[in-house]
Amino acid sequence: MRIFGPALGWVLLLLITGGSAWAERAYVTDSFQVTVRTGPSTGHKIMAFLDSGSPVDILGEEQGWNRVRLRDKEDKTVEGWVLTRYLMGREPWEAKARSFEEKYERLKAVTSKTKVEWESVYEENQRLTTQLAEKTGALQMIEQEHETLKRESADVLAIKEAHRQCSESLAGLEKTVGELRDENASLRSNERNKWFATGALVLFAGLIIGLALGRQQKKRKSLLMD
């Protein structure tokens, strides 16, 4: 017990101090500025400051320092040295959050614009739908009027055809009447000629009879005188 007593005390002390060290873990914040120096030590001159999230190109490494290439305030390419522990392979959370916020704002603006455009398109669609209904109604009325005109046109054509046939029939009747008139006039003329010829024949016969009777009377007188 005398041998293990001091050893046991040291073990307990180490466990206590070790447990305290693990419990006080800390993390480096993303929000700070780092210096860019002309050489790989704090004794070199500071040439620029980099905000958290600034991108750089790593060109080399030396004793815990990285040689980097970056752009200054005048947008010129410069090279310097930055402590390696201040650089990490991922984008800082604050920069990511800012990037996400910017993307969200852009998407929000696009969504708002799209919504306005959609509402405009919807209103235009409603207006066109109303116009289409009106035009469809007007077209149906025109089609009905067209059908009515077709029927009326058919009636007019039928009337015209009947009129043409009546005109042809009337012309035929007028021609027939004319022919009958001409025939009647011819018959009347022939009748007159017939009666004239008959009268002339009667007169001629009477004349002959008269002459014959006159000759007989003369003969009788001459006989009586003898």
Backbone as a ProteinNet text record, in pm:
[ID]
protein_1_A
[PRIMARY]
MRIFGPALGWVLLLLITGGSAWAERAYVTDSFQVTVRTGPSTGHKIMAFLDSGSPVDILGEEQGWNRVRLRDKEDKTVEGWVLTRYLMGREPWEAKARSFEEKYERLKAVTSKTKVEWESVYEENQRLTTQLAEKTGALQMIEQEHETLKRESADVLAIKEAHRQCSESLAGLEKTVGELRDENASLRSNERNKWFATGALVLFAGLIIGLALGRQQKKRKSLLMD
[TERTIARY]
81.9	0	85.9	203.6	292.4	354.5	373.7	437.1	338.6	213.3	115	41.1	57.1	-15.1	23.2	154.7	193.7	163.4	180.2	154.1	6.3	-73.7	-218.3	-259.2	-192.3	-222.6	-187.5	-69.1	-29.3	-125.6	-167.3	-262.1	-391.5	-441.6	-564.5	-546.8	-428.2	-401.4	-399.7	-333.5	-327.9	-467.1	-548.1	-684.1	-766.2	-747.9	-824.9	-783.6	-651.1	-604.5	-635.8	-621.7	-653.3	-800.3	-885.3	-1028.8	-1064.1	-997	-1023.5	-984.4	-867.2	-821.2	-918.7	-970.9	-1065.1	-1197.1	-1237.8	-1366.5	-1363	-1244.6	-1234.5	-1190.9	-1254	-1221	-1276.9	-1204.1	-1245.6	-1232.7	-1305.6	-1303.4	-1272	-1197.1	-1162.1	-1281.5	-1318.7	-1432.3	-1398.6	-1500.3	-1481.3	-1474.5	-1517.2	-1527.5	-1406.1	-1303	-1187.2	-1104.5	-1005.2	-914.8	-777.9	-713.2	-577.2	-484.3	-360.8	-261.8	-187.8	-153.2	-70.4	64.4	171.3	303.9	393.1	500.3	594.8	682.6	684.1	766	701.8	758.5	697.4	732	706.5	725.1	653.8	627.7	560	651.7	780.8	872.3	868.9	809.3	799	684.4	696.8	602.5	464.5	359.9	220.9	192	144.9	116	-34.3	-116.9	-262	-334.5	-464.5	-552	-657.8	-684.2	-786.5	-903.6	-1023.3	-1144.6	-1177	-1257	-1298.6	-1375.6	-1337.4	-1404.4	-1337.7	-1229.4	-1160.4	-1086.5	-1101.6	-1034.4	-889.1	-801.2	-660.9	-614	-505.2	-442.9	-314.6	-305.9	-186.7	-78.1	38.6	151.2	258.7	263.2	365.1	348.3	433.3	423.7	564.1	580.7	711.7	693.9	729.5	732.2	600.5	487.6	358.1	299.9	364.9	315.2	285.4	186	153.9	178.6	249	263.8	138.6	74.2	-54.9	-53.1	-146.1	-168.3	-311.5	-326.2	-455.6	-465.9	-582.6	-602.8	-621.4	-551.7	-558.5	-680.6	-687.9	-801.9	-812.7	-700.7	-700.9	-719.8	-754.4	-777.9	-651.8	-537.8	-411.3	-369.8	-302.1	-255.5	-126.8	-126.4	-8.2	14.1	134.7	169.8	221.7	187.1	232	225.4	244.1	247.6	139.8	71.6	-35.4	-12.2	-38.6	-27.4	-119.8	-66.2	-140.8	-266.5	-259.8	-375.8	-494	-468.9	-578.4	-648.3	-596.2	-654.4	-724.1	-832.1	-904.6	-960.2	-986.8	-1028	-1173.4	-1251.2	-1393.4	-1422.1	-1535.9	-1579.7	-1634.5	-1602.9	-1652.5	-1804.3	-1854.3	-1999.1	-2066.8	-2004.5	-2064	-2074.3	-1966	-1969.5	-2074.9	-2083.7	-2185.7	-2325.7	-2343.8	-2474.4	-2507	-2405.9	-2426.9	-2457.9	-2386.7	-2411.6	-2552	-2590.5	-2725.2	-2830.5	-2801.8	-2896.7	-2910.1	-2797.6	-2802.7	-2879.6	-2852	-2924.8	-3073.7	-3103.7	-3244.4	-3311.5	-3243.4	-3299.6	-3320.5	-3220.1	-3235.5	-3354.1	-3361.9	-3474.2	-3607.3	-3604.1	-3725.9	-3768	-3668.3	-3698.3	-3750.5	-3682.8	-3728	-3868.4	-3893.4	-4025.8	-4131.5	-4096.8	-4190.9	-4218.6	-4110.7	-4127.3	-4209	-4178.4	-4253	-4400	-4426.7	-4564.5	-4637.9	-4571.4	-4632.2	-4657.8	-4557.6	-4574	-4685.9	-4691.9	-4797.5	-4934.4	-4946.8	-5073.6	-5110.1	-5007.7	-5033.4	-5077.6	-5008	-5044.9	-5184.5	-5216.2	-5349	-5457.3	-5432.4	-5529.5	-5544.4	-5432.1	-5437.3	-5513.5	-5490.1	-5561.3	-5711.4	-5748.1	-5889.2	-5950.7	-5875.2	-5925.1	-5941.7	-5842.5	-5850.6	-5963.7	-5985	-6094	-6228.4	-6243.2	-6366.6	-6385.1	-6277	-6285	-6319.5	-6259.6	-6288	-6435.4	-6491.1	-6632.9	-6719	-6682.5	-6757.4	-6746.3	-6623.9	-6603.5	-6676.8	-6678.3	-6748.8	-6898.2	-6953.6	-7095.4	-7124.8	-7036.8	-7055	-7045.6	-6951.8	-6936.2	-7060.4	-7117.2	-7239.4	-7354	-7365	-7467.8	-7445.8	-7320.5	-7289.3	-7323.2	-7291.4	-7324.2	-7475.6	-7550.8	-7696.4	-7747.8	-7695.2	-7735	-7697.4	-7581.9	-7538.6	-7634	-7675	-7770.2	-7903.2	-7947.7	-8071.3	-8059.8	-7946.3	-7924.1	-7920.7	-7859.5	-7855.6	-7997.3	-8080.1	-8218.7	-8292.4	-8276.4	-8342.6	-8290.3	-8160.4	-8103.6	-8160.3	-8177	-8237.7	-8379.9	-8456.1	-8592.6	-8591	-8499	-8488.6	-8456	-8363	-8327	-8446.5	-8521.6	-8640.3	-8742.3	-8758.1	-8850.9	-8804	-8672.9	-8618.9	-8640.3	-8619.3	-8639.3	-8785.3	-8875.6	-9018.8	-9055.9	-8998.5	-9024	-8974	-8855.3	-8800.6	-8890.6	-8935.8	-9024	-9156.3	-9209.3	-9333.9	-9313.2	-9194.3	-9165	-9157.2	-9090.9	-9082.9	-9221.5	-9302.9	-9438.4	-9520.4	-9506.4	-9579.5	-9535.5	-9402.2	-9352.9	-9407.7	-9412	-9468.8	-9615.6	-9689.1	-9831	-9850.8	-9768.9	-9779.6	-9750.6	-9653.8	-9621.7	-9738.6	-9794.8	-9911	-10027.7	-10054.5	-10162.7	-10137.6	-10013.2	-9979.8	-10003.5	-9960.6	-9982.2	-10131.3	-10209.5	-10353.9	-10417.1	-10368	-10419.5	-10390.7	-10262.9	-10227.3	-10312.8	-10333.2	-10412.9	-10557.3	-10608.8	-10745.6	-10759.8	-10661.1	-10665.9	-10661.2	-10577.8	-10568	-10699.6	-10760.7	-10889.2	-10994.5	-10994.5	-11091.6	-11069.5	-10943.6	-10912.6	-10956.5	-10932.2	-10975	-11126.5	-11195.4	-11342.1	-11395.3	-11335.2	-11378.5	-11356.1	-11238.6	-11207.7	-11306.6	-11339	-11433.9	-11569.7	-11618.5	-11746.8	-11740.2	-11629.2	-11613.9	-11616.2	-11544.8	-11541.3	-11679.7	-11750.7	-11885	-11979.1	-11969.8	-12053.3	-12021.5	-11890.8	-11851.6	-11902.2	-11893.6	-11940.1	-12091.3	-12166.1	-12311.4	-12344.3	-12272.8	-12295.1	-12264	-12153.7	-12114.9	-12219.3	-12265.2	-12369.5	-12496.2	-12532.7	-12653.4	-12638.5	-12518.7	-12494.6	-12509.4	-12452.5	-12463.4	-12608.4	-12676.9	-12819	-12896.8	-12865.8	-12935.4	-12909.1	-12788.4	-12754.1	-12825.8	-12826.7	-12894.5	-13042.5	-13103	-13245.2	-13270.2	-13179.6	-13197.7	-13189.8	-13106.2	-13093.1	-13218.6	-13268.8	-13389.5	-13507.4	-13517.7	-13628.2	-13615.7	-13493.6	-13476.6	-13517.3	-13481.1	-13517	-13668.6	-13739.2	-13883.3	-13947.6	-13893.5	-13949.7	-13930.2	-13812.5	-13788.4	-13876.1	-13903.6	-13991.6	-14132.4	-14177.3	-14311.2	-14325.6	-14229.3	-14235.4	-14231.7	-14171.7	-14171.1	-14306.8
-118.8	0	124.5	121.7	238.2	263.1	150.2	166.3	225.8	177	220	347.2	393.4	513.9	636.9	675.6	793.9	777.9	657.7	634.3	653.5	603.4	618.2	764.9	842.8	985.7	1056.3	1018.6	1080.6	1042.7	920.6	876.8	954.4	972.1	1049.2	1193.6	1252	1389.8	1404	1305.5	1310	1296	1208.5	1192	1318.3	1386.1	1509.4	1618.5	1640.8	1747.7	1714.4	1586	1546.7	1566.6	1531.7	1551.4	1696.8	1785.3	1929	1979.7	1932.2	1978.8	1938.9	1819.6	1776.3	1850.1	1893.6	1961.3	2103.7	2169.2	2310.2	2324.2	2245.1	2254.6	2383.4	2449.4	2576.7	2565.7	2655.4	2657.6	2797.1	2805.7	2935.6	2986.5	3110.7	3168.5	3195.3	3198.3	3229.6	3379.3	3457.3	3602.2	3673.1	3689.8	3769.8	3800.4	3887.9	3923.5	3858.4	3818.5	3764.1	3854.6	3855.9	3942.5	3866.7	3938.8	3885.9	3957.1	3881.5	3941	3912.9	3988	3974.9	3851	3787.6	3668.7	3575	3455.3	3353.4	3368.2	3488	3507	3635.1	3647	3767.7	3889	3868.4	3980.6	4049.7	3989.1	4052.6	4152.8	4241.3	4352.7	4303.4	4364.5	4334.7	4409.4	4335.5	4398.4	4407.1	4328.1	4332.7	4260.6	4282.9	4212.2	4136.9	4015.6	3934.6	3911.7	3940.4	3913.3	3765.1	3722.2	3582.8	3548.5	3436.2	3393.1	3438.8	3520.1	3566.8	3450.4	3432.1	3320.8	3354.8	3255	3271.1	3143.7	3154.6	3038.9	3004.6	2882.4	2839.7	2798.4	2861.8	2834.7	2748.4	2746.7	2668.9	2677.6	2604	2602.2	2598.1	2671	2675.8	2711	2616	2638.6	2697	2634.2	2677.5	2797.2	2836.8	2949.3	2900	2963	2932.8	3054.8	3030.2	3139.5	3136.6	3253.4	3260.4	3369.8	3352.1	3455.4	3506.2	3639.7	3701.1	3830.1	3894	4022.1	4130.4	4242.7	4352.4	4439.8	4553.5	4643.2	4702.1	4712.3	4763.9	4653.3	4532.6	4416.1	4371.8	4394.7	4347.9	4219.3	4131.3	4004.8	4027.7	3986.2	3999	3864.8	3846.7	3725.5	3761.7	3677.4	3700.6	3571.5	3590.1	3473.6	3487.8	3374.1	3369.1	3245.3	3259	3143.4	3032	2911	2796.1	2770.2	2794.7	2763.3	2855.5	2966.4	3057.6	3021.5	2920.1	2879.3	2744.7	2727.1	2600	2568	2440.4	2395.7	2421.7	2456.8	2483.2	2632.3	2671	2810	2834.9	2947.7	2975.4	2974.5	2935.7	2926.8	3061.4	3167.1	3299.6	3335.6	3303.2	3330.9	3244.7	3116.9	3030.4	3083.1	3126	3179.3	3303.6	3389.7	3509.5	3473.9	3373	3328.3	3270.9	3189	3132.7	3242.8	3342.2	3452.5	3529.1	3553.1	3621.4	3538.4	3406.4	3319.5	3319.5	3319.9	3321.9	3450.4	3563.2	3690.3	3692	3634.8	3629.8	3540.7	3424.5	3335.2	3400.1	3473.4	3541.7	3646.2	3719.9	3820.4	3754.2	3642.8	3570.4	3516.1	3461.4	3407.9	3516.7	3632.9	3744.3	3788.8	3797.3	3836.5	3732.5	3604.9	3497.5	3501.4	3531.6	3540.4	3652.3	3768.3	3881	3844.2	3779.2	3738.2	3635.1	3541.2	3440.7	3505.3	3602.9	3672.1	3747.3	3809	3877.9	3780.7	3665.2	3562.6	3508.7	3490.2	3439.9	3538.5	3667.9	3769.8	3773.6	3764.2	3763	3640.1	3526.9	3405.1	3420	3481.7	3505.3	3596.7	3702.2	3795.9	3725.1	3643.5	3571.4	3468.8	3406	3310.2	3379.2	3498.3	3575.5	3614.5	3662.8	3699.4	3579.4	3463.5	3342.5	3305.2	3316.2	3285.4	3381.6	3512.5	3611	3582.3	3554	3525.1	3398	3298.2	3173.8	3199.7	3281.3	3316.6	3391.5	3488.5	3564.1	3472.5	3377.1	3282.7	3196.2	3151.6	3071.7	3152.4	3281.1	3366.6	3382.5	3400.8	3414.9	3287.4	3171.9	3044.6	3028.5	3068.3	3061.8	3153.5	3277.2	3369.3	3314.3	3248	3189.7	3079.9	2995.8	2890.4	2950.9	3056.6	3124	3180.7	3245.5	3300.6	3190.6	3075.8	2965	2918.1	2906.1	2864.3	2968.6	3096.7	3202.7	3208.9	3187.8	3187.1	3073.2	2957.1	2843.6	2877.6	2944.9	2986.6	3085.4	3179.5	3279.1	3210.6	3114.9	3042.8	2963.5	2904.9	2831	2924.6	3042.2	3141.1	3187.1	3210.6	3251.1	3143.4	3017.1	2906.8	2897	2912.8	2909.6	3025.1	3144	3260.1	3236.1	3172.3	3144.1	3047.6	2942.3	2845.9	2911	2997.7	3068.6	3159.1	3226.5	3314.4	3234.1	3116.3	3032	2982.9	2944.1	2899.1	3011.9	3132.3	3248	3280.1	3271.5	3297	3194.1	3067.1	2962.5	2987.5	3028.7	3058.1	3176.4	3280.4	3396.1	3356.6	3268.4	3221.7	3143.1	3057.3	2978.2	3068.3	3169.3	3264.3	3337.7	3375.8	3443.9	3354.1	3229.2	3135.6	3114.7	3104.1	3088.5	3210.1	3329.9	3452.6	3452.8	3416.4	3412.4	3309.6	3194.6	3090.1	3134.7	3201.8	3252.7	3356.8	3447.6	3549.5	3483.7	3379.7	3309.2	3241.2	3181	3117.3	3217.8	3332.2	3436.1	3483.3	3500.3	3543.5	3438.2	3313.3	3204.6	3199.3	3222.3	3223	3332.9	3451.7	3563.5	3532.3	3477.5	3441.1	3336.7	3242.8	3139.4	3198.3	3287.2	3350.7	3439.8	3507.5	3592.1	3507.5	3395.5	3305.9	3247.1	3212.4	3157.4	3259.6	3383.9	3491.6	3516.9	3516.9	3540.3	3427.8	3305.9	3191.3	3199.3	3239.2	3254.6	3360.3	3474.2	3580.9	3533.6	3459.3	3409.9	3310.5	3225.9	3129	3200.8	3303	3380.5	3450.9	3501.2	3570.2	3473.2	3355.4	3254	3214	3192	3155.2	3265.2	3390	3504.2	3511.3	3490.3	3494.2	3380.9	3264.9	3152.1	3177.8	3230.8	3261.5	3369.8	3463	3571.1	3516.4	3427.3	3367.8	3285.6	3212.7	3133.6	3224.1	3336	3428.6	3487.9	3519	3573.9	3470.7	3345.8	3242.3	3226.8	3235	3221.7	3338.1	3456.6	3573.5	3559.2	3514.4	3499.5	3392.2	3289.4	3186.5	3237.3	3313.5	3365.5	3466.2	3537.1	3634.2	3563.4	3453.5	3378.7	3312.7
0	0	0	71.1	73.8	-64.2	-139.8	-272.6	-370.4	-368	-467.4	-427.5	-307.9	-265.8	-345.8	-348.4	-426.8	-574.9	-628.7	-771.7	-802.3	-710.5	-732.7	-730	-644.1	-638.8	-768.6	-821.5	-950.1	-1064.7	-1064.2	-1169.5	-1159.3	-1036.8	-1019.6	-1062.6	-1033.2	-1073.1	-1224.7	-1290.6	-1438.2	-1499.8	-1440.2	-1493.8	-1477.6	-1362.5	-1339.5	-1434.7	-1449.4	-1539.4	-1684.2	-1721.8	-1859.7	-1889.6	-1798.8	-1819.2	-1833.1	-1757.2	-1768.7	-1906.1	-1960.8	-2092.3	-2200.9	-2198.7	-2301.2	-2288.7	-2172.6	-2153.3	-2204.8	-2216.1	-2255.1	-2402	-2482	-2625.1	-2682.6	-2778.8	-2841.2	-2991.8	-3060.2	-3207.2	-3254.8	-3361.4	-3419.4	-3499.2	-3475.1	-3545.9	-3692.2	-3773.7	-3916.6	-3941.5	-3844.1	-3865.5	-3807.5	-3886.9	-3845	-3969.3	-3954.7	-4062.6	-4038.7	-4145.7	-4135.2	-4213.1	-4169.7	-4235	-4343.5	-4447.3	-4554.7	-4544.7	-4527.5	-4507.8	-4627.6	-4630	-4741.9	-4729.1	-4612.4	-4591.4	-4492.6	-4473.8	-4389.1	-4240.7	-4185.2	-4041.1	-4001.2	-3871.9	-3822.9	-3826.5	-3849.3	-3859	-3994.1	-4091.6	-4223.7	-4226.4	-4318	-4329.9	-4373.8	-4314.3	-4355	-4485	-4583	-4712.8	-4742.7	-4670.8	-4695.5	-4583.8	-4577.5	-4484.9	-4567	-4523.2	-4590.3	-4496.2	-4545.3	-4467.5	-4472.8	-4378.4	-4375	-4502.8	-4561.8	-4684.1	-4810.6	-4801	-4921.2	-4987.2	-5119.4	-5187.6	-5220.5	-5206	-5243	-5312	-5390.4	-5453.7	-5378.1	-5329.8	-5254.1	-5352.6	-5338.2	-5428	-5361.7	-5228.3	-5159	-5008.9	-4933	-4787	-4727	-4615.4	-4548.9	-4402	-4313.3	-4169.2	-4116.2	-4154.5	-4101.9	-4175.1	-4283.8	-4362.8	-4506.1	-4569.8	-4708.9	-4796.3	-4906.6	-5005.2	-5092.9	-5100.8	-5169.2	-5275.2	-5365.9	-5469.1	-5453.9	-5457.5	-5435.8	-5516.6	-5507.3	-5575.6	-5470.1	-5493.1	-5396.5	-5424.7	-5356.3	-5370.1	-5509.4	-5579.1	-5715.2	-5818.3	-5769.8	-5854	-5928.8	-5865	-5921.8	-5851.7	-5924.5	-5867	-5788.1	-5659.6	-5573.1	-5502.9	-5450.4	-5377.1	-5238.5	-5140.9	-5003.6	-4923.9	-4789.8	-4701.1	-4594.2	-4568.3	-4468.2	-4381.8	-4249.7	-4160.7	-4208.5	-4211.8	-4263.1	-4183.2	-4050.5	-3966.3	-3993.7	-4062.9	-4094.4	-4226.7	-4294.9	-4422.3	-4406.3	-4470.6	-4465	-4603.7	-4624.3	-4756.6	-4789.7	-4691.9	-4717.3	-4706.8	-4764.6	-4754.9	-4614.7	-4552	-4415.8	-4410.5	-4292.9	-4278.5	-4300	-4254.7	-4271.2	-4419.2	-4494.5	-4638	-4706.4	-4663	-4719.7	-4690.6	-4562.3	-4525	-4607.6	-4627.1	-4707.3	-4852.7	-4903.9	-5040.6	-5055.1	-4952.3	-4955.5	-4945.4	-4863	-4849.6	-4979.9	-5048.2	-5177.2	-5280.7	-5281.4	-5373.1	-5341.3	-5208.9	-5169.4	-5215.6	-5200.2	-5243.4	-5395	-5467.1	-5613.1	-5652.1	-5583.4	-5612.4	-5574	-5463	-5420.5	-5523.5	-5575.2	-5677.6	-5804	-5842	-5961.9	-5941.4	-5818.8	-5789.7	-5794	-5736.3	-5738.7	-5882.2	-5959.8	-6100.7	-6175.8	-6147.2	-6212.7	-6173.4	-6046.9	-6001.6	-6072.8	-6084.5	-6155.7	-6301.2	-6363.4	-6502.7	-6515.5	-6419.2	-6423.8	-6410.1	-6317.4	-6301.6	-6429.3	-6491.8	-6617.6	-6726.3	-6732.7	-6831.7	-6802	-6673.3	-6635.9	-6677.8	-6649.9	-6690	-6842.1	-6911.9	-7057.9	-7107.3	-7040.4	-7078.5	-7055.6	-6942.4	-6914.8	-7020.9	-7056.3	-7157.8	-7292.7	-7329	-7455.9	-7453.4	-7336.1	-7323.9	-7344.2	-7283.6	-7301.6	-7447.6	-7509.8	-7651.3	-7737.8	-7703.2	-7780	-7769.8	-7647.8	-7630.3	-7712.6	-7709.5	-7787.6	-7936.7	-7982.2	-8124.2	-8165	-8073.8	-8104.3	-8119.5	-8027.7	-8038.7	-8167.3	-8200.8	-8324.7	-8446	-8441.8	-8552.6	-8568.2	-8457.6	-8464.1	-8525.6	-8487.6	-8546.3	-8695.8	-8735.2	-8878.1	-8953.4	-8891.8	-8955.7	-8971.4	-8868.3	-8878.6	-8988.6	-8994.4	-9099.7	-9237.1	-9242.9	-9369.8	-9414.7	-9318.6	-9352.4	-9397.6	-9329.4	-9369.2	-9510	-9538.2	-9671.1	-9777.3	-9739.4	-9834.4	-9866.8	-9761.3	-9786.1	-9869.3	-9830.7	-9907	-10050.2	-10066.1	-10200.5	-10281.7	-10216.3	-10286.3	-10328.9	-10238.6	-10273.1	-10388.5	-10384.3	-10492.5	-10623.5	-10619.3	-10741	-10794.1	-10701	-10743.9	-10807.8	-10745.6	-10801.5	-10939.3	-10951.1	-11080.1	-11185.2	-11145.1	-11238.5	-11279.6	-11181.1	-11213.7	-11305.9	-11277	-11362	-11503.4	-11513.3	-11645.6	-11722	-11649.2	-11713.9	-11755.3	-11667.1	-11702.4	-11823.4	-11822.3	-11936.1	-12064.7	-12057.4	-12176.3	-12218.8	-12118.8	-12150.9	-12212	-12154.6	-12206.8	-12348.8	-12368.6	-12504.3	-12601.7	-12554.5	-12640	-12668.8	-12563.9	-12583.2	-12677	-12658.7	-12748.6	-12892.7	-12909.9	-13044.3	-13103.2	-13015.7	-13061.7	-13096.8	-13011.7	-13038.3	-13169.6	-13191.4	-13317.3	-13436.8	-13422.1	-13531.5	-13556.7	-13443.5	-13458.3	-13524.4	-13485.3	-13547.3	-13697	-13727.3	-13869.4	-13943.6	-13880.7	-13945	-13959.9	-13854.2	-13859.6	-13969	-13975.1	-14081.8	-14218.4	-14230.1	-14358.2	-14393.2	-14287.6	-14311.7	-14352.3	-14288.4	-14323.6	-14467	-14501.2	-14637.2	-14738.7	-14705.1	-14795	-14804.9	-14691.6	-14691.8	-14780	-14765.6	-14848.9	-14996.6	-15022.3	-15161.3	-15214.6	-15122.3	-15161.9	-15197.4	-15108.2	-15132.5	-15256.6	-15273.9	-15393.6	-15520.4	-15512.4	-15628.2	-15655.8	-15548.7	-15563.9	-15626.5	-15576.8	-15631.8	-15777.6	-15803.4	-15944.2	-16032.8	-15979.7	-16056.9	-16080.2	-15976.9	-15990.2	-16094.2	-16084.9	-16181.2	-16322.8	-16332.3	-16465.7	-16519.2	-16428.3	-16471.1	-16509.6	-16429.9	-16462.8	-16596.1	-16620.7	-16747.4	-16863.9	-16845.8	-16952.2	-16974.2	-16863.9	-16875.4	-16943.4	-16903	-16964.6	-17113.8	-17149.9	-17292.5	-17366.3	-17301.5	-17367.4	-17384.4	-17282.6	-17288.8	-17393.3	-17396.3	-17496.3	-17636.1	-17664.5	-17796.3	-17830.1	-17731	-17756.5	-17788.6	-17715.4	-17741.8	-17882	-17916.3	-18053.2	-18157.4	-18134.7	-18227.5	-18236.4	-18125.2	-18123.1	-18199.2	-18174.8	-18246.2	-18396.8	-18433.6	-18577.5	-18637.6	-18564.2	-18612.3	-18626.4	-18532.2	-18535	-18651.6	-18676	-18783.2	-18919.4	-18927.4	-19052.7	-19072.7
[MASK]
++++++++++++++++++++++++++++++++++++++++++++++++++++++++++++++++++++++++++++++++++++++++++++++++++++++++++++++++++++++++++++++++++++++++++++++++++++++++++++++++++++++++++++++++++++++++++++++++++++++++++++++++++++++++++++++++++

